Amino acid sequence: MPTPLRLGIAGLGTVGVGTVRIVQRHAQMLAARAGQAIEITAVSARSRNKDRGVQLDGYAWEDDPVALAMREDVDVFVELIGGEDGPAKDAVEAAVSAGKDVVTANKALLAMHGQALAEAAEAKGVTLRYEAAVAGGIPVIKALTEGLAGNEITRVMGVMNGTCNYILTRMQSAGLDYTTVFKECEELGYLEADPTLDVGGIDAGHKLALLAAIAFGTKVDYGALTIEGIEQITIEDIEQAADMGYRIKLLGVAQKSGNGLEARMTPCLVPESSPLGQLEGPTNMVVLEGDAVGQIVLRGAGAGEGPTASAVIADVCDLARGIRLPVFGVAAKALETPKENAVETPSAYYLRMELFDKPGALARIAAVLGDSGVSIDRMRQYGHSAETAPVLIVTHKAARDALDTALSAMRQTGVVASAPVALRIEDI
């Protein structure tokens, strides 16, 4: 058997410790599967003295992850520090410059600097792999770059943040409001240190940006995404959507149309009977559609020690096997600059609004929608207070700019008590 593949692991948090555990627990199995022994030679973290529940005495220690990346006894630099800049970026750049392969779980780093890192890695003849950066233990990157290599990908969509899915499904199952469930997540430790990374859609947006680049052969362009979080979703939205056969999800969608690349991470309605509609709790699901294969659905744990470390080790094993692919599936310099889609694909929409309880109020709203070219599929009015009445409308497919024109005109009618909520209904 060839000499061992030597790992340097930077970052000994949840995922780093999980990676160490797998290497220690399954050394013989990994060697048999990879055709090469895999061992850890050195590690780096902020504190040497913290009890992490794994034995680290046999590894060299570096306080500086850049120094770890440059060590001669490290063949593969495993970056599990996190963060789009700072030590993580410096260390990955140092590893690439030193001619070392890199495995990372850092979605923010790649979403912001992926193109430059890909070009640098490919110029050096090294490989940068990042299965753990998207959807935890789900092998979606491998599916796109290898399993579906014979397909023109037509659409990528999915639930890519388990915390948001937990919040939305918990609200529905327990009949709790957003604030209450958000506090539960804080107490359970489900939220990032900056919760807006989760509930604001930023974390999931980073993942979608990477998948879009792979699926459509374009440069990573996180800034072109439309991103909305789930903070404005109410228990009334969830209950009323369910009453009409839908579930609300923070859904990422990327697809190409004649107008360019359309990519968004926003709350959407999906049919309750669909795979995405049935997804419960802190689970991820990615749906891939190709011209030859049709639609495939990948479901699994999107975060956590075991699932994410599993993806890290899968990349390490591929390097040991000699599998070397361009970072985004095709050569970095061949990636196209994405043309941002100025016009969203038409869709049905869910509209919720509070109308003043005045004669003719509903007729005025219907007229505004009709004048803007938006037709009504279904309309329901729920129990009202002394002054206002909640109204739910589902439209037929409409262009977003036509809907925006209607929403703006509604505010001028004098019958709308608060700004209407509009959520896209996604075909699955």
HELIX and SHEET records of a PDB file:
HELIX    1   1 THR A   14  ARG A   25  1                                  12    
HELIX    2   2 ALA A   27  ALA A   34  1                                   8    
HELIX    3   3 PRO A   65  MET A   70  1                                   6    
HELIX    4   4 PRO A   87  SER A   97  1                                  11    
HELIX    5   5 LYS A  107  LYS A  124  1                                  18    
HELIX    6   6 GLU A  131  ALA A  133  5                                   3    
HELIX    7   7 VAL A  140  LYS A  142  1                                   3    
HELIX    8   8 ALA A  143  GLY A  147  3                                   5    
HELIX    9   9 GLY A  162  ALA A  174  1                                  13    
HELIX   10  10 TYR A  178  LEU A  188  1                                  11    
HELIX   11  11 THR A  196  VAL A  199  1                                   4    
HELIX   12  12 ILE A  202  PHE A  216  1                                  15    
HELIX   13  13 TYR A  222  ALA A  224  5                                   3    
HELIX   14  14 ILE A  235  ASP A  243  1                                   9    
HELIX   15  15 GLU A  305  ARG A  321  1                                  17    
HELIX   16  16 ALA A  332  ALA A  334  5                                   3    
HELIX   17  17 ALA A  361  ASP A  371  1                                  11    
HELIX   18  18 ARG A  400  MET A  410  1                                  11    
SHEET    1   A 6 ALA A  60  GLU A  62  0                                        
SHEET    2   A 6 ILE A  38  SER A  44  1                                        
SHEET    3   A 6 LEU A   5  ALA A  10  1                                        
SHEET    4   A 6 VAL A  76  GLU A  79  1                                        
SHEET    5   A 6 ASP A 101  THR A 104  1                                        
SHEET    6   A 6 LEU A 128  ARG A 129  1                                        
SHEET    1   B 6 THR A 226  ILE A 227  0                                        
SHEET    2   B 6 GLY A 260  PRO A 271  1                                        
SHEET    3   B 6 TYR A 246  SER A 257 -1                                        
SHEET    4   B 6 ILE A 153  VAL A 159 -1                                        
SHEET    5   B 6 THR A 283  GLY A 290 -1                                        
SHEET    6   B 6 GLY A 294  ALA A 301 -1                                        
SHEET    1   C 6 THR A 226  ILE A 227  0                                        
SHEET    2   C 6 GLY A 260  PRO A 271  1                                        
SHEET    3   C 6 VAL A 421  ILE A 425  1                                        
SHEET    4   C 6 ALA A 348  PHE A 356 -1                                        
SHEET    5   C 6 THR A 388  THR A 395 -1                                        
SHEET    6   C 6 ILE A 376  GLN A 381 -1                                        
END                                                                             
